[in-house]
Amino acid sequence: MREKGQKVLGIIGGMGPRATQLFYKMIVDKTEAHSDQEHLNMIVLNHASMPDRTAAIKSGDVEELYHKLLHDAKFLEVGGADYIAIPCNTSHLLVDRLQKNLKIPIINMVKEAAMSIYCRYGENFKLGILASDGTIKTKLYQNECKALGIKTVVPSEKNQARVMKIIYEGVKAEKSVDMRELYEIEKEMKEAGCKCVLLASGELSCFKEINRLSDFYIDAMEVLAERAIVLCEKTLK
């Protein structure tokens, strides 16, 4: 698939499929292009049978997940990808380990999202983080933001259960969600003094698009899409 003068983006998707679909759409919609040929060349690997990331983290055994991700990454590398994007926040627990075994770079969504927020707001403010139990437990975003001087707030146990309900019983199950669930979470974040909230789950990215959430919510996957376009030498709209 490699062509002279054209970068190729490899995507490890399927975690979940709707999030991957949205990520692809984001890249197409955000690329300045006036013909098919001006769009970004991509290899989309929709590995829907990948083990559940949060379940793997909670069990303490991520080896199966790691080896399947590495197999997919090497598949994309051999297939001609110049960069790899993984539109799944929780799997970024393994990105540094994966990178050591690859010749091409993985675009780190956690680092890119944290830096984007830092560039927008600076330091010494509070950022709410909405994510799966696995992402929250591993403190991926909390640690990255702390290094940049950004204070983070995660939901209470009751509201974290609401976040998981939106992700698993809502988006993944393809069912509607009572918006009052989100309003309770948002109320807590605002009362805690959060200037904005980071959506650090692909399903929450889907939820944001479906429900047209306000700019109070920053989408980590959207940051990843924009960074992928720039790195692959295309122009953002």
C-alpha positions as CSV (number, residue, x, y, z in Angstrom):
1,M,0.0,0.0,0.0
2,R,3.0,2.3,0.3
3,E,3.2,4.9,-2.4
4,K,5.8,7.6,-3.0
5,G,5.0,10.8,-1.1
6,Q,2.1,9.2,0.8
7,K,2.1,8.3,4.5
8,V,0.0,5.3,5.6
9,L,-1.9,5.2,8.9
10,G,-2.4,1.8,10.5
11,I,-5.4,1.6,12.9
12,I,-5.8,-1.2,15.5
13,G,-9.6,-1.0,15.9
14,G,-12.5,-3.1,17.1
15,M,-12.2,-1.9,20.7
16,G,-15.1,-1.3,20.1
17,P,-16.3,-1.3,16.6
18,R,-18.4,1.8,16.9
19,A,-15.5,3.8,18.3
20,T,-13.4,2.6,15.4
21,Q,-16.1,3.6,12.9
22,L,-16.2,7.1,14.5
23,F,-12.4,7.4,14.5
24,Y,-12.3,6.7,10.7
25,K,-15.1,9.2,10.2
26,M,-13.2,11.8,12.2
27,I,-10.1,11.5,10.0
28,V,-12.1,11.7,6.8
29,D,-14.1,14.7,8.1
30,K,-11.1,16.6,9.5
31,T,-8.9,16.2,6.5
32,E,-8.7,19.1,4.0
33,A,-9.4,17.1,0.8
34,H,-11.2,17.9,-2.5
35,S,-10.9,14.4,-4.1
36,D,-10.5,10.8,-3.1
37,Q,-6.8,11.0,-3.8
38,E,-6.2,13.8,-1.3
39,H,-7.4,11.8,1.6
40,L,-5.2,9.8,4.0
41,N,-4.3,6.2,3.1
42,M,-5.2,3.9,6.0
43,I,-5.2,0.2,7.0
44,V,-8.0,-0.4,9.4
45,L,-7.8,-3.6,11.4
46,N,-11.1,-4.2,13.2
47,H,-10.1,-6.8,15.8
48,A,-13.5,-7.0,17.5
49,S,-12.7,-10.3,19.3
50,M,-9.8,-8.6,21.2
51,P,-10.1,-9.4,25.0
52,D,-12.0,-6.8,27.1
53,R,-9.4,-4.4,28.2
54,T,-10.9,-3.4,31.6
55,A,-11.6,-7.1,32.4
56,A,-7.9,-7.9,31.7
57,I,-6.7,-5.1,33.9
58,K,-9.0,-6.1,36.7
59,S,-7.9,-9.7,36.5
60,G,-4.2,-8.7,36.7
61,D,-3.4,-10.6,33.6
62,V,-2.9,-8.5,30.5
63,E,-0.5,-10.9,28.6
64,E,-3.1,-12.2,26.1
65,L,-4.2,-8.7,25.4
66,Y,-0.5,-7.6,25.0
67,H,0.4,-10.4,22.6
68,K,-2.7,-9.8,20.4
69,L,-2.0,-6.1,20.2
70,L,1.6,-6.8,19.3
71,H,0.5,-9.2,16.6
72,D,-1.8,-6.6,15.1
73,A,0.8,-3.9,15.3
74,K,3.4,-6.0,13.5
75,F,0.8,-6.9,10.9
76,L,0.3,-3.2,10.2
77,E,4.0,-2.5,10.2
78,V,4.6,-5.3,7.6
79,G,1.6,-4.0,5.7
80,G,3.3,-0.7,5.1
81,A,2.0,1.6,7.9
82,D,4.1,4.6,8.8
83,Y,2.2,5.3,12.1
84,I,-0.1,3.3,14.3
85,A,-3.2,4.7,16.0
86,I,-5.1,2.8,18.6
87,P,-8.5,4.5,19.3
88,C,-8.9,2.7,22.6
89,N,-7.8,4.5,25.7
90,T,-7.5,1.6,28.1
91,S,-5.1,-0.4,25.8
92,H,-2.6,2.5,26.1
93,L,-1.4,0.9,29.3
94,L,0.6,-1.4,27.0
95,V,1.7,1.2,24.4
96,D,5.2,1.8,25.8
97,R,5.8,-2.0,26.0
98,L,4.5,-2.4,22.4
99,Q,6.6,0.4,21.1
100,K,9.8,-1.3,22.2
101,N,9.1,-4.1,19.7
102,L,8.1,-2.0,16.7
103,K,10.1,0.0,14.1
104,I,7.3,2.4,13.5
105,P,5.8,4.8,16.1
106,I,2.5,4.4,17.9
107,I,0.8,7.8,18.3
108,N,0.2,7.9,22.0
109,M,-3.4,9.1,22.6
110,V,-2.9,9.7,26.3
111,K,0.2,11.9,25.8
112,E,-1.4,13.8,22.9
113,A,-4.6,14.5,24.7
114,A,-2.9,15.7,27.9
115,M,-0.6,17.9,25.9
116,S,-3.5,19.3,23.9
117,I,-5.3,20.3,27.1
118,Y,-2.1,21.8,28.6
119,C,-1.6,23.9,25.4
120,R,-5.2,25.1,25.6
121,Y,-5.5,25.8,29.3
122,G,-2.0,25.7,30.8
123,E,-1.5,24.3,34.3
124,N,-3.0,24.7,37.8
125,F,-6.6,24.0,36.8
126,K,-8.9,21.0,37.4
127,L,-9.7,18.5,34.7
128,G,-12.4,15.9,35.1
129,I,-11.7,12.5,33.6
130,L,-14.4,10.2,32.4
131,A,-13.2,6.7,31.4
132,S,-13.7,3.0,31.9
133,D,-12.8,1.4,35.2
134,G,-9.6,0.1,33.6
135,T,-8.4,3.5,32.5
136,I,-9.2,5.1,35.8
137,K,-7.6,2.3,37.8
138,T,-4.3,2.4,35.9
139,K,-4.1,6.2,36.3
140,L,-3.0,6.7,32.7
141,Y,-4.4,10.2,32.4
142,Q,-4.0,11.1,36.0
143,N,-0.2,10.5,35.9
144,E,0.3,12.2,32.5
145,C,-1.7,15.3,33.6
146,K,0.2,15.4,36.9
147,A,3.5,15.6,35.0
148,L,2.1,18.7,33.2
149,G,0.9,20.3,36.4
150,I,-2.8,19.6,35.7
151,K,-4.9,18.5,38.6
152,T,-7.4,15.7,37.8
153,V,-10.7,14.7,39.3
154,V,-12.3,11.3,38.8
155,P,-15.9,10.4,39.5
156,S,-17.1,9.1,42.9
157,E,-17.8,5.4,43.1
158,K,-21.5,6.0,42.4
159,N,-20.9,8.2,39.4
160,Q,-18.1,5.9,38.0
161,A,-20.8,3.2,37.9
162,R,-22.9,5.6,35.8
163,V,-19.9,6.1,33.4
164,M,-19.6,2.3,33.0
165,K,-23.4,2.1,32.5
166,I,-23.1,4.6,29.6
167,I,-20.2,2.7,28.1
168,Y,-21.4,-0.9,28.4
169,E,-25.2,-0.8,28.8
170,G,-25.5,2.1,26.5
171,V,-23.1,2.5,23.6
172,K,-21.6,-1.0,23.5
173,A,-25.1,-2.6,23.8
174,E,-26.5,-0.1,21.3
175,K,-29.2,1.1,23.6
176,S,-30.3,4.6,24.6
177,V,-29.0,6.2,27.8
178,D,-31.0,8.3,30.2
179,M,-29.3,11.7,30.0
180,R,-29.9,12.2,33.6
181,E,-27.1,9.8,34.2
182,L,-24.7,12.2,32.5
183,Y,-26.1,15.2,34.2
184,E,-25.4,13.7,37.6
185,I,-21.8,13.1,36.6
186,E,-21.4,16.6,35.1
187,K,-22.9,18.2,38.3
188,E,-20.2,16.4,40.4
189,M,-17.4,17.5,38.1
190,K,-18.6,21.2,38.0
191,E,-19.0,21.2,41.8
192,A,-15.4,19.9,42.1
193,G,-14.2,23.0,40.1
194,C,-13.4,21.3,36.8
195,K,-12.9,23.7,34.0
196,C,-13.5,20.9,31.5
197,V,-13.9,17.1,31.3
198,L,-11.9,14.7,29.2
199,L,-13.8,11.9,27.6
200,A,-11.2,9.1,27.7
201,S,-13.2,6.3,26.2
202,G,-14.1,5.5,22.6
203,E,-17.7,4.8,23.6
204,L,-17.9,8.2,25.4
205,S,-16.6,9.7,22.2
206,C,-19.5,8.1,20.4
207,F,-21.9,9.3,23.1
208,K,-20.6,12.8,22.7
209,E,-21.3,12.7,18.9
210,I,-24.8,11.2,19.3
211,N,-25.9,13.6,22.0
212,R,-24.0,16.7,20.7
213,L,-22.3,17.4,24.0
214,S,-21.0,20.9,24.7
215,D,-17.4,22.1,24.5
216,F,-17.2,21.4,28.3
217,Y,-16.3,17.9,27.1
218,I,-12.9,17.3,25.3
219,D,-12.7,14.1,23.3
220,A,-9.3,12.3,23.5
221,M,-10.1,10.3,20.3
222,E,-10.7,13.5,18.4
223,V,-7.2,14.8,19.5
224,L,-5.7,11.5,18.3
225,A,-7.5,11.8,14.9
226,E,-6.2,15.4,14.4
227,R,-2.6,14.4,15.4
228,A,-2.7,11.4,13.0
229,I,-3.7,13.6,10.1
230,V,-0.8,16.1,10.8
231,L,1.8,13.4,11.3
232,C,0.8,11.7,8.1
233,E,1.4,15.1,6.3
234,K,-2.2,15.9,5.4
235,T,-3.9,19.3,6.2
236,L,-6.5,19.8,8.9
237,K,-9.7,21.6,8.0
